[in-house]
Amino acid sequence: MKSFLKIILPLLAAFAPAKVFACAACYGGSIDSPMTDGMNWGILTLLAVLGVVLATALSLLIYFIRKSEALNAIAEKHNSPEATKA
């Protein structure tokens, strides 16, 4: 079955019309149409949301690293030989 798909799928892709490969906005659309503007704003909105999510995850990771370093410094200070003498 896999060998059949390896032969048939490239043949179907090779003989498919070019319209099959176009996205919904590019297929017969114009650059100045409202649909294109809406698609561009949608892409920018999704990129902005993705940027906010990634920035939040990065800031949380930095917060955890700094908190861990602070806790390790307190633990080392507490367990140092000078702290046990007093």
N, CA, C and O atoms as a CHARMM CRD file, in Angstrom:
* protein
*
  344
    1    1 MET  N      0.82500  -1.19800   0.00000 PROA 1      0.00000
    2    1 MET  CA     0.00000   0.00000   0.00000 PROA 1      0.00000
    3    1 MET  C      0.86900   1.26100   0.00000 PROA 1      0.00000
    4    1 MET  O      0.55300   2.24000  -0.67700 PROA 1      0.00000
    5    2 LYS  N      1.97500   1.23000   0.77000 PROA 2      0.00000
    6    2 LYS  CA     2.83500   2.40800   0.83300 PROA 2      0.00000
    7    2 LYS  C      3.51400   2.66100  -0.50500 PROA 2      0.00000
    8    2 LYS  O      3.66200   3.81400  -0.91300 PROA 2      0.00000
    9    3 SER  N      3.92500   1.61500  -1.18600 PROA 3      0.00000
   10    3 SER  CA     4.56600   1.81200  -2.48700 PROA 3      0.00000
   11    3 SER  C      3.56900   2.37000  -3.50000 PROA 3      0.00000
   12    3 SER  O      3.93800   3.14900  -4.37800 PROA 3      0.00000
   13    4 PHE  N      2.31300   1.97000  -3.37400 PROA 4      0.00000
   14    4 PHE  CA     1.26600   2.49400  -4.24500 PROA 4      0.00000
   15    4 PHE  C      1.10600   3.99500  -4.02700 PROA 4      0.00000
   16    4 PHE  O      0.98900   4.75700  -4.98700 PROA 4      0.00000
   17    5 LEU  N      1.10100   4.41900  -2.76300 PROA 5      0.00000
   18    5 LEU  CA     0.95800   5.84100  -2.46500 PROA 5      0.00000
   19    5 LEU  C      2.18000   6.63300  -2.90300 PROA 5      0.00000
   20    5 LEU  O      2.06100   7.78500  -3.32200 PROA 5      0.00000
   21    6 LYS  N      3.35400   6.01900  -2.80700 PROA 6      0.00000
   22    6 LYS  CA     4.57600   6.70100  -3.22600 PROA 6      0.00000
   23    6 LYS  C      4.59200   6.95100  -4.72600 PROA 6      0.00000
   24    6 LYS  O      5.26300   7.87200  -5.19100 PROA 6      0.00000
   25    7 ILE  N      3.87800   6.16000  -5.47200 PROA 7      0.00000
   26    7 ILE  CA     3.83600   6.33300  -6.92200 PROA 7      0.00000
   27    7 ILE  C      2.68200   7.24900  -7.32800 PROA 7      0.00000
   28    7 ILE  O      2.85500   8.13700  -8.16300 PROA 7      0.00000
   29    8 ILE  N      1.51500   7.03200  -6.74100 PROA 8      0.00000
   30    8 ILE  CA     0.31700   7.75000  -7.16600 PROA 8      0.00000
   31    8 ILE  C      0.32400   9.20900  -6.71200 PROA 8      0.00000
   32    8 ILE  O     -0.02000  10.09000  -7.50000 PROA 8      0.00000
   33    9 LEU  N      0.69700   9.48300  -5.49200 PROA 9      0.00000
   34    9 LEU  CA     0.63600  10.85400  -4.98200 PROA 9      0.00000
   35    9 LEU  C      1.51800  11.82700  -5.76800 PROA 9      0.00000
   36    9 LEU  O      1.05100  12.91900  -6.09000 PROA 9      0.00000
   37   10 PRO  N      2.76900  11.48600  -6.09100 PROA 10     0.00000
   38   10 PRO  CA     3.55000  12.42100  -6.91600 PROA 10     0.00000
   39   10 PRO  C      2.95500  12.62200  -8.30200 PROA 10     0.00000
   40   10 PRO  O      3.02700  13.72200  -8.85000 PROA 10     0.00000
   41   11 LEU  N      2.36200  11.56500  -8.88100 PROA 11     0.00000
   42   11 LEU  CA     1.73300  11.71300 -10.18700 PROA 11     0.00000
   43   11 LEU  C      0.52300  12.64300 -10.11200 PROA 11     0.00000
   44   11 LEU  O      0.32500  13.49000 -10.98300 PROA 11     0.00000
   45   12 LEU  N     -0.27600  12.47800  -9.07200 PROA 12     0.00000
   46   12 LEU  CA    -1.42300  13.36900  -8.90000 PROA 12     0.00000
   47   12 LEU  C     -0.98400  14.81200  -8.69300 PROA 12     0.00000
   48   12 LEU  O     -1.59800  15.73300  -9.23100 PROA 12     0.00000
   49   13 ALA  N      0.06700  15.01100  -7.92300 PROA 13     0.00000
   50   13 ALA  CA     0.56800  16.36100  -7.68400 PROA 13     0.00000
   51   13 ALA  C      1.16000  16.96200  -8.95200 PROA 13     0.00000
   52   13 ALA  O      1.02500  18.16200  -9.18800 PROA 13     0.00000
   53   14 ALA  N      1.81200  16.14400  -9.76900 PROA 14     0.00000
   54   14 ALA  CA     2.43100  16.64200 -10.99400 PROA 14     0.00000
   55   14 ALA  C      1.39000  17.08200 -12.01600 PROA 14     0.00000
   56   14 ALA  O      1.60700  18.05100 -12.74400 PROA 14     0.00000
   57   15 PHE  N      0.26000  16.37500 -12.07700 PROA 15     0.00000
   58   15 PHE  CA    -0.75300  16.69200 -13.07400 PROA 15     0.00000
   59   15 PHE  C     -1.91900  17.50700 -12.52100 PROA 15     0.00000
   60   15 PHE  O     -2.89800  17.73800 -13.23100 PROA 15     0.00000
   61   16 ALA  N     -1.83200  17.93800 -11.28500 PROA 16     0.00000
   62   16 ALA  CA    -2.89800  18.75300 -10.69700 PROA 16     0.00000
   63   16 ALA  C     -2.83900  20.16400 -11.28600 PROA 16     0.00000
   64   16 ALA  O     -1.75800  20.66900 -11.58600 PROA 16     0.00000
   65   17 PRO  N     -3.98100  20.78500 -11.44600 PROA 17     0.00000
   66   17 PRO  CA    -3.96200  22.15800 -11.95800 PROA 17     0.00000
   67   17 PRO  C     -3.33700  23.12000 -10.94500 PROA 17     0.00000
   68   17 PRO  O     -3.34500  22.85800  -9.74200 PROA 17     0.00000
   69   18 ALA  N     -2.80800  24.21100 -11.43300 PROA 18     0.00000
   70   18 ALA  CA    -2.13100  25.17400 -10.56600 PROA 18     0.00000
   71   18 ALA  C     -3.09300  25.79200  -9.55700 PROA 18     0.00000
   72   18 ALA  O     -2.66200  26.23100  -8.49100 PROA 18     0.00000
   73   19 LYS  N     -4.37000  25.83600  -9.86700 PROA 19     0.00000
   74   19 LYS  CA    -5.35200  26.41100  -8.95700 PROA 19     0.00000
   75   19 LYS  C     -5.46800  25.62300  -7.66200 PROA 19     0.00000
   76   19 LYS  O     -5.89200  26.17200  -6.64500 PROA 19     0.00000
   77   20 VAL  N     -5.10700  24.37300  -7.67800 PROA 20     0.00000
   78   20 VAL  CA    -5.19000  23.53400  -6.48200 PROA 20     0.00000
   79   20 VAL  C     -4.20800  24.01300  -5.42600 PROA 20     0.00000
   80   20 VAL  O     -4.48100  23.88700  -4.23200 PROA 20     0.00000
   81   21 PHE  N     -3.07900  24.55400  -5.83700 PROA 21     0.00000
   82   21 PHE  CA    -2.02900  24.94000  -4.91000 PROA 21     0.00000
   83   21 PHE  C     -2.18800  26.36300  -4.36300 PROA 21     0.00000
   84   21 PHE  O     -1.44300  26.76000  -3.46700 PROA 21     0.00000
   85   22 ALA  N     -3.13000  27.12300  -4.88000 PROA 22     0.00000
   86   22 ALA  CA    -3.31200  28.49500  -4.42100 PROA 22     0.00000
   87   22 ALA  C     -4.16900  28.51200  -3.16600 PROA 22     0.00000
   88   22 ALA  O     -5.05800  27.67800  -2.99300 PROA 22     0.00000
   89   23 CYS  N     -3.88800  29.48100  -2.28700 PROA 23     0.00000
   90   23 CYS  CA    -4.71300  29.62800  -1.08800 PROA 23     0.00000
   91   23 CYS  C     -6.02400  30.32400  -1.46000 PROA 23     0.00000
   92   23 CYS  O     -6.19200  30.78400  -2.58900 PROA 23     0.00000
   93   24 ALA  N     -6.93000  30.39400  -0.51900 PROA 24     0.00000
   94   24 ALA  CA    -8.24700  30.95900  -0.79500 PROA 24     0.00000
   95   24 ALA  C     -8.16200  32.44300  -1.14600 PROA 24     0.00000
   96   24 ALA  O     -8.95400  32.93100  -1.95200 PROA 24     0.00000
   97   25 ALA  N     -7.22100  33.15900  -0.55700 PROA 25     0.00000
   98   25 ALA  CA    -7.11000  34.58800  -0.83600 PROA 25     0.00000
   99   25 ALA  C     -6.42200  34.84000  -2.17600 PROA 25     0.00000
  100   25 ALA  O     -6.74200  35.80800  -2.86600 PROA 25     0.00000
  101   26 CYS  N     -5.47900  33.97600  -2.54400 PROA 26     0.00000
  102   26 CYS  CA    -4.73700  34.19500  -3.78800 PROA 26     0.00000
  103   26 CYS  C     -5.52300  33.72100  -5.00200 PROA 26     0.00000
  104   26 CYS  O     -5.31300  34.22500  -6.10600 PROA 26     0.00000
  105   27 TYR  N     -6.38900  32.80000  -4.82500 PROA 27     0.00000
  106   27 TYR  CA    -7.12800  32.21900  -5.94000 PROA 27     0.00000
  107   27 TYR  C     -8.09500  33.26400  -6.49700 PROA 27     0.00000
  108   27 TYR  O     -9.17100  33.48300  -5.94100 PROA 27     0.00000
  109   28 GLY  N     -7.71400  33.88700  -7.56400 PROA 28     0.00000
  110   28 GLY  CA    -8.57600  34.84200  -8.23000 PROA 28     0.00000
  111   28 GLY  C     -8.74800  36.15100  -7.48100 PROA 28     0.00000
  112   28 GLY  O     -9.59500  36.96100  -7.85900 PROA 28     0.00000
  113   29 GLY  N     -7.98100  36.38100  -6.44300 PROA 29     0.00000
  114   29 GLY  CA    -8.14100  37.59900  -5.65200 PROA 29     0.00000
  115   29 GLY  C     -7.27900  38.72600  -6.17700 PROA 29     0.00000
  116   29 GLY  O     -6.35700  38.51600  -6.96600 PROA 29     0.00000
  117   30 SER  N     -7.59200  39.90900  -5.72900 PROA 30     0.00000
  118   30 SER  CA    -6.79400  41.05900  -6.11100 PROA 30     0.00000
  119   30 SER  C     -6.11300  41.62100  -4.88000 PROA 30     0.00000
  120   30 SER  O     -6.54500  41.36000  -3.75600 PROA 30     0.00000
  121   31 ILE  N     -5.06700  42.37800  -5.07600 PROA 31     0.00000
  122   31 ILE  CA    -4.28100  42.90400  -3.96800 PROA 31     0.00000
  123   31 ILE  C     -5.07400  43.93600  -3.17000 PROA 31     0.00000
  124   31 ILE  O     -4.89800  44.04300  -1.95600 PROA 31     0.00000
  125   32 ASP  N     -5.92900  44.68400  -3.82400 PROA 32     0.00000
  126   32 ASP  CA    -6.65200  45.76800  -3.16900 PROA 32     0.00000
  127   32 ASP  C     -8.00800  45.35500  -2.61400 PROA 32     0.00000
  128   32 ASP  O     -8.78200  46.21500  -2.19400 PROA 32     0.00000
  129   33 SER  N     -8.31100  44.08000  -2.60200 PROA 33     0.00000
  130   33 SER  CA    -9.63800  43.65800  -2.15000 PROA 33     0.00000
  131   33 SER  C     -9.71700  43.66800  -0.62500 PROA 33     0.00000
  132   33 SER  O     -8.69700  43.52400   0.04900 PROA 33     0.00000
  133   34 PRO  N    -10.92000  43.83600  -0.07800 PROA 34     0.00000
  134   34 PRO  CA   -11.08900  43.78800   1.37100 PROA 34     0.00000
  135   34 PRO  C    -10.72000  42.42800   1.96700 PROA 34     0.00000
  136   34 PRO  O    -10.29200  42.34600   3.11900 PROA 34     0.00000
  137   35 MET  N    -10.88600  41.37200   1.18500 PROA 35     0.00000
  138   35 MET  CA   -10.52200  40.03800   1.67500 PROA 35     0.00000
  139   35 MET  C     -9.01800  39.94900   1.94100 PROA 35     0.00000
  140   35 MET  O     -8.59500  39.34900   2.92900 PROA 35     0.00000
  141   36 THR  N     -8.22400  40.53700   1.07000 PROA 36     0.00000
  142   36 THR  CA    -6.77600  40.54100   1.26600 PROA 36     0.00000
  143   36 THR  C     -6.39400  41.36900   2.48200 PROA 36     0.00000
  144   36 THR  O     -5.52300  40.97500   3.25800 PROA 36     0.00000
  145   37 ASP  N     -7.04400  42.51300   2.64900 PROA 37     0.00000
  146   37 ASP  CA    -6.77300  43.33800   3.83700 PROA 37     0.00000
  147   37 ASP  C     -7.13400  42.58700   5.11200 PROA 37     0.00000
  148   37 ASP  O     -6.38800  42.62300   6.09100 PROA 37     0.00000
  149   38 GLY  N     -8.27200  41.90900   5.09900 PROA 38     0.00000
  150   38 GLY  CA    -8.68000  41.13400   6.27000 PROA 38     0.00000
  151   38 GLY  C     -7.72400  40.00200   6.57200 PROA 38     0.00000
  152   38 GLY  O     -7.41700  39.72900   7.73300 PROA 38     0.00000
  153   39 MET  N     -7.25200  39.34300   5.52200 PROA 39     0.00000
  154   39 MET  CA    -6.29400  38.26100   5.72700 PROA 39     0.00000
  155   39 MET  C     -4.98500  38.80200   6.30400 PROA 39     0.00000
  156   39 MET  O     -4.40400  38.19100   7.20100 PROA 39     0.00000
  157   40 ASN  N     -4.52400  39.93100   5.80000 PROA 40     0.00000
  158   40 ASN  CA    -3.28500  40.51500   6.31600 PROA 40     0.00000
  159   40 ASN  C     -3.43300  40.92100   7.77700 PROA 40     0.00000
  160   40 ASN  O     -2.52600  40.68400   8.57500 PROA 40     0.00000
  161   41 TRP  N     -4.55600  41.52500   8.13900 PROA 41     0.00000
  162   41 TRP  CA    -4.77500  41.89200   9.54600 PROA 41     0.00000
  163   41 TRP  C     -4.89500  40.64600  10.42100 PROA 41     0.00000
  164   41 TRP  O     -4.44400  40.64400  11.56600 PROA 41     0.00000
  165   42 GLY  N     -5.49700  39.60000   9.88900 PROA 42     0.00000
  166   42 GLY  CA    -5.58200  38.34500  10.64500 PROA 42     0.00000
  167   42 GLY  C     -4.20900  37.75200  10.90200 PROA 42     0.00000
  168   42 GLY  O     -3.93300  37.27300  12.00100 PROA 42     0.00000
  169   43 ILE  N     -3.34900  37.78100   9.89800 PROA 43     0.00000
  170   43 ILE  CA    -1.98600  37.26400  10.05700 PROA 43     0.00000
  171   43 ILE  C     -1.22100  38.09900  11.08100 PROA 43     0.00000
  172   43 ILE  O     -0.53200  37.55200  11.94200 PROA 43     0.00000
  173   44 LEU  N     -1.34100  39.43000  10.98500 PROA 44     0.00000
  174   44 LEU  CA    -0.64700  40.28900  11.94300 PROA 44     0.00000
  175   44 LEU  C     -1.16600  40.08200  13.36400 PROA 44     0.00000
  176   44 LEU  O     -0.38800  40.10600  14.31800 PROA 44     0.00000
  177   45 THR  N     -2.47200  39.88000  13.50700 PROA 45     0.00000
  178   45 THR  CA    -3.03700  39.63100  14.83600 PROA 45     0.00000
  179   45 THR  C     -2.51800  38.32100  15.41600 PROA 45     0.00000
  180   45 THR  O     -2.14500  38.25900  16.58800 PROA 45     0.00000
  181   46 LEU  N     -2.49400  37.27700  14.59500 PROA 46     0.00000
  182   46 LEU  CA    -1.98100  35.99200  15.08200 PROA 46     0.00000
  183   46 LEU  C     -0.49700  36.08800  15.43800 PROA 46     0.00000
  184   46 LEU  O     -0.05800  35.48700  16.41800 PROA 46     0.00000
  185   47 LEU  N      0.27000  36.83000  14.65800 PROA 47     0.00000
  186   47 LEU  CA     1.68500  37.01200  14.98900 PROA 47     0.00000
  187   47 LEU  C      1.85600  37.79300  16.29000 PROA 47     0.00000
  188   47 LEU  O      2.74800  37.49700  17.08600 PROA 47     0.00000
  189   48 ALA  N      0.99800  38.79100  16.50100 PROA 48     0.00000
  190   48 ALA  CA     1.07400  39.55800  17.74800 PROA 48     0.00000
  191   48 ALA  C      0.73000  38.67800  18.94500 PROA 48     0.00000
  192   48 ALA  O      1.40200  38.74500  19.97400 PROA 48     0.00000
  193   49 VAL  N     -0.29800  37.86200  18.82200 PROA 49     0.00000
  194   49 VAL  CA    -0.66700  36.95600  19.91400 PROA 49     0.00000
  195   49 VAL  C      0.46400  35.97700  20.18100 PROA 49     0.00000
  196   49 VAL  O      0.80000  35.71600  21.33600 PROA 49     0.00000
  197   50 LEU  N      1.05400  35.43500  19.12600 PROA 50     0.00000
  198   50 LEU  CA     2.16900  34.50900  19.28500 PROA 50     0.00000
  199   50 LEU  C      3.34900  35.19100  19.96700 PROA 50     0.00000
  200   50 LEU  O      3.99300  34.59900  20.83300 PROA 50     0.00000
  201   51 GLY  N      3.63600  36.43300  19.58100 PROA 51     0.00000
  202   51 GLY  CA     4.72600  37.17500  20.20900 PROA 51     0.00000
  203   51 GLY  C      4.47900  37.40900  21.68900 PROA 51     0.00000
  204   51 GLY  O      5.39900  37.28900  22.49800 PROA 51     0.00000
  205   52 VAL  N      3.24200  37.74400  22.05300 PROA 52     0.00000
  206   52 VAL  CA     2.91700  37.96300  23.46600 PROA 52     0.00000
  207   52 VAL  C      3.06800  36.66500  24.25800 PROA 52     0.00000
  208   52 VAL  O      3.60900  36.67000  25.36400 PROA 52     0.00000
  209   53 VAL  N      2.59500  35.56700  23.69900 PROA 53     0.00000
  210   53 VAL  CA     2.69900  34.27900  24.40100 PROA 53     0.00000
  211   53 VAL  C      4.16000  33.87900  24.57300 PROA 53     0.00000
  212   53 VAL  O      4.55100  33.43600  25.65300 PROA 53     0.00000
  213   54 LEU  N      4.96500  34.02500  23.54100 PROA 54     0.00000
  214   54 LEU  CA     6.38100  33.66200  23.64100 PROA 54     0.00000
  215   54 LEU  C      7.13000  34.58400  24.59900 PROA 54     0.00000
  216   54 LEU  O      7.99100  34.12800  25.35100 PROA 54     0.00000
  217   55 ALA  N      6.80800  35.87800  24.57600 PROA 55     0.00000
  218   55 ALA  CA     7.44700  36.80600  25.50400 PROA 55     0.00000
  219   55 ALA  C      7.06300  36.48900  26.94800 PROA 55     0.00000
  220   55 ALA  O      7.89800  36.58700  27.84800 PROA 55     0.00000
  221   56 THR  N      5.81700  36.11400  27.16900 PROA 56     0.00000
  222   56 THR  CA     5.38600  35.73500  28.51300 PROA 56     0.00000
  223   56 THR  C      6.10400  34.47500  28.98400 PROA 56     0.00000
  224   56 THR  O      6.55100  34.40700  30.12900 PROA 56     0.00000
  225   57 ALA  N      6.21700  33.48700  28.11700 PROA 57     0.00000
  226   57 ALA  CA     6.91800  32.25600  28.48400 PROA 57     0.00000
  227   57 ALA  C      8.39500  32.53300  28.77800 PROA 57     0.00000
  228   57 ALA  O      8.96200  31.97000  29.71400 PROA 57     0.00000
  229   58 LEU  N      9.01100  33.39700  27.97900 PROA 58     0.00000
  230   58 LEU  CA    10.41500  33.73600  28.20100 PROA 58     0.00000
  231   58 LEU  C     10.60100  34.49400  29.50900 PROA 58     0.00000
  232   58 LEU  O     11.54400  34.22300  30.25300 PROA 58     0.00000
  233   59 SER  N      9.71700  35.43200  29.79600 PROA 59     0.00000
  234   59 SER  CA     9.84300  36.18600  31.04600 PROA 59     0.00000
  235   59 SER  C      9.60100  35.28300  32.25600 PROA 59     0.00000
  236   59 SER  O     10.23800  35.46100  33.29500 PROA 59     0.00000
  237   60 LEU  N      8.69600  34.32400  32.13400 PROA 60     0.00000
  238   60 LEU  CA     8.46400  33.37400  33.22000 PROA 60     0.00000
  239   60 LEU  C      9.70600  32.50200  33.43800 PROA 60     0.00000
  240   60 LEU  O     10.07300  32.21400  34.57700 PROA 60     0.00000
  241   61 LEU  N     10.34100  32.08800  32.35400 PROA 61     0.00000
  242   61 LEU  CA    11.56000  31.28600  32.46900 PROA 61     0.00000
  243   61 LEU  C     12.66900  32.09300  33.13700 PROA 61     0.00000
  244   61 LEU  O     13.37900  31.57200  33.99700 PROA 61     0.00000
  245   62 ILE  N     12.82400  33.34900  32.75400 PROA 62     0.00000
  246   62 ILE  CA    13.83500  34.20400  33.37900 PROA 62     0.00000
  247   62 ILE  C     13.52200  34.40400  34.85900 PROA 62     0.00000
  248   62 ILE  O     14.43100  34.39200  35.68900 PROA 62     0.00000
  249   63 TYR  N     12.25700  34.58500  35.19400 PROA 63     0.00000
  250   63 TYR  CA    11.85200  34.73400  36.59600 PROA 63     0.00000
  251   63 TYR  C     12.22600  33.48400  37.40100 PROA 63     0.00000
  252   63 TYR  O     12.76700  33.59100  38.50100 PROA 63     0.00000
  253   64 PHE  N     11.93900  32.31600  36.85500 PROA 64     0.00000
  254   64 PHE  CA    12.27100  31.06600  37.55900 PROA 64     0.00000
  255   64 PHE  C     13.77500  30.91500  37.75100 PROA 64     0.00000
  256   64 PHE  O     14.21800  30.47000  38.81000 PROA 64     0.00000
  257   65 ILE  N     14.56300  31.27600  36.74800 PROA 65     0.00000
  258   65 ILE  CA    16.01800  31.17200  36.85500 PROA 65     0.00000
  259   65 ILE  C     16.54000  32.10400  37.94200 PROA 65     0.00000
  260   65 ILE  O     17.36000  31.70100  38.76800 PROA 65     0.00000
  261   66 ARG  N     16.06800  33.34700  37.94400 PROA 66     0.00000
  262   66 ARG  CA    16.51600  34.29600  38.96000 PROA 66     0.00000
  263   66 ARG  C     16.07300  33.87600  40.35300 PROA 66     0.00000
  264   66 ARG  O     16.83800  34.00800  41.30800 PROA 66     0.00000
  265   67 LYS  N     14.86200  33.37600  40.48500 PROA 67     0.00000
  266   67 LYS  CA    14.36400  32.92500  41.79200 PROA 67     0.00000
  267   67 LYS  C     15.18700  31.73100  42.27600 PROA 67     0.00000
  268   67 LYS  O     15.51700  31.64700  43.45900 PROA 67     0.00000
  269   68 SER  N     15.51600  30.81600  41.38000 PROA 68     0.00000
  270   68 SER  CA    16.32700  29.66100  41.74700 PROA 68     0.00000
  271   68 SER  C     17.72300  30.08900  42.19400 PROA 68     0.00000
  272   68 SER  O     18.25300  29.56200  43.17200 PROA 68     0.00000
  273   69 GLU  N     18.31800  31.04500  41.47800 PROA 69     0.00000
  274   69 GLU  CA    19.64600  31.52200  41.87300 PROA 69     0.00000
  275   69 GLU  C     19.59800  32.21100  43.23500 PROA 69     0.00000
  276   69 GLU  O     20.51500  32.05300  44.04100 PROA 69     0.00000
  277   70 ALA  N     18.54400  32.96600  43.49700 PROA 70     0.00000
  278   70 ALA  CA    18.41400  33.64000  44.79100 PROA 70     0.00000
  279   70 ALA  C     18.24200  32.61900  45.91100 PROA 70     0.00000
  280   70 ALA  O     18.84400  32.76200  46.97500 PROA 70     0.00000
  281   71 LEU  N     17.43700  31.60400  45.68700 PROA 71     0.00000
  282   71 LEU  CA    17.24800  30.57600  46.71100 PROA 71     0.00000
  283   71 LEU  C     18.52800  29.78400  46.95600 PROA 71     0.00000
  284   71 LEU  O     18.83000  29.43000  48.09600 PROA 71     0.00000
  285   72 ASN  N     19.28500  29.50300  45.89000 PROA 72     0.00000
  286   72 ASN  CA    20.56000  28.80600  46.05300 PROA 72     0.00000
  287   72 ASN  C     21.55600  29.65500  46.83300 PROA 72     0.00000
  288   72 ASN  O     22.31000  29.13600  47.65500 PROA 72     0.00000
  289   73 ALA  N     21.55700  30.96700  46.57300 PROA 73     0.00000
  290   73 ALA  CA    22.46600  31.85400  47.31100 PROA 73     0.00000
  291   73 ALA  C     22.09500  31.89200  48.78800 PROA 73     0.00000
  292   73 ALA  O     22.98400  31.89700  49.64000 PROA 73     0.00000
  293   74 ILE  N     20.81600  31.91700  49.11100 PROA 74     0.00000
  294   74 ILE  CA    20.37700  31.90900  50.51200 PROA 74     0.00000
  295   74 ILE  C     20.74200  30.58200  51.17300 PROA 74     0.00000
  296   74 ILE  O     21.17100  30.55800  52.32700 PROA 74     0.00000
  297   75 ALA  N     20.57200  29.48200  50.44300 PROA 75     0.00000
  298   75 ALA  CA    20.90400  28.17100  51.00700 PROA 75     0.00000
  299   75 ALA  C     22.40600  28.04400  51.25100 PROA 75     0.00000
  300   75 ALA  O     22.82400  27.49700  52.27100 PROA 75     0.00000
  301   76 GLU  N     23.21000  28.53900  50.32900 PROA 76     0.00000
  302   76 GLU  CA    24.66400  28.48000  50.52000 PROA 76     0.00000
  303   76 GLU  C     25.09600  29.36300  51.68400 PROA 76     0.00000
  304   76 GLU  O     25.98300  28.98600  52.45000 PROA 76     0.00000
  305   77 LYS  N     24.49100  30.51100  51.82200 PROA 77     0.00000
  306   77 LYS  CA    24.81700  31.40200  52.92900 PROA 77     0.00000
  307   77 LYS  C     24.41800  30.77600  54.25600 PROA 77     0.00000
  308   77 LYS  O     25.13100  30.91500  55.25000 PROA 77     0.00000
  309   78 HSD  N     23.28500  30.08800  54.27500 PROA 78     0.00000
  310   78 HSD  CA    22.77800  29.44800  55.49700 PROA 78     0.00000
  311   78 HSD  C     23.64000  28.24500  55.88100 PROA 78     0.00000
  312   78 HSD  O     23.84300  27.97800  57.06600 PROA 78     0.00000
  313   79 ASN  N     24.14400  27.52200  54.88500 PROA 79     0.00000
  314   79 ASN  CA    24.93300  26.29900  55.14300 PROA 79     0.00000
  315   79 ASN  C     26.43400  26.55000  55.15300 PROA 79     0.00000
  316   79 ASN  O     27.20200  25.59000  55.22700 PROA 79     0.00000
  317   80 SER  N     26.87800  27.78000  55.08200 PROA 80     0.00000
  318   80 SER  CA    28.31200  28.06200  55.05500 PROA 80     0.00000
  319   80 SER  C     28.90400  27.79900  56.45400 PROA 80     0.00000
  320   80 SER  O     28.17800  27.82200  57.44800 PROA 80     0.00000
  321   81 PRO  N     30.21800  27.55100  56.52700 PROA 81     0.00000
  322   81 PRO  CA    30.87100  27.29800  57.82800 PROA 81     0.00000
  323   81 PRO  C     30.77400  28.49500  58.77100 PROA 81     0.00000
  324   81 PRO  O     30.72800  28.31500  59.98800 PROA 81     0.00000
  325   82 GLU  N     30.74300  29.70200  58.23500 PROA 82     0.00000
  326   82 GLU  CA    30.63300  30.87800  59.09000 PROA 82     0.00000
  327   82 GLU  C     29.27000  30.93400  59.78100 PROA 82     0.00000
  328   82 GLU  O     29.17000  31.41400  60.91100 PROA 82     0.00000
  329   83 ALA  N     28.22700  30.45100  59.11800 PROA 83     0.00000
  330   83 ALA  CA    26.88400  30.48000  59.69600 PROA 83     0.00000
  331   83 ALA  C     26.76600  29.43600  60.82000 PROA 83     0.00000
  332   83 ALA  O     26.00900  29.63400  61.77000 PROA 83     0.00000
  333   84 THR  N     27.50600  28.33900  60.71400 PROA 84     0.00000
  334   84 THR  CA    27.42200  27.30200  61.74700 PROA 84     0.00000
  335   84 THR  C     28.21900  27.66300  63.01300 PROA 84     0.00000
  336   84 THR  O     27.94400  27.12500  64.08600 PROA 84     0.00000
  337   85 LYS  N     29.20000  28.56700  62.89500 PROA 85     0.00000
  338   85 LYS  CA    29.98700  28.98500  64.05100 PROA 85     0.00000
  339   85 LYS  C     29.16900  29.84800  64.99800 PROA 85     0.00000
  340   85 LYS  O     29.36700  29.79900  66.21200 PROA 85     0.00000
  341   86 ALA  N     28.27200  30.61900  64.46200 PROA 86     0.00000
  342   86 ALA  CA    27.52400  31.57000  65.29700 PROA 86     0.00000
  343   86 ALA  C     26.40200  30.92800  66.01900 PROA 86     0.00000
  344   86 ALA  O     25.68200  31.59700  66.76000 PROA 86     0.00000
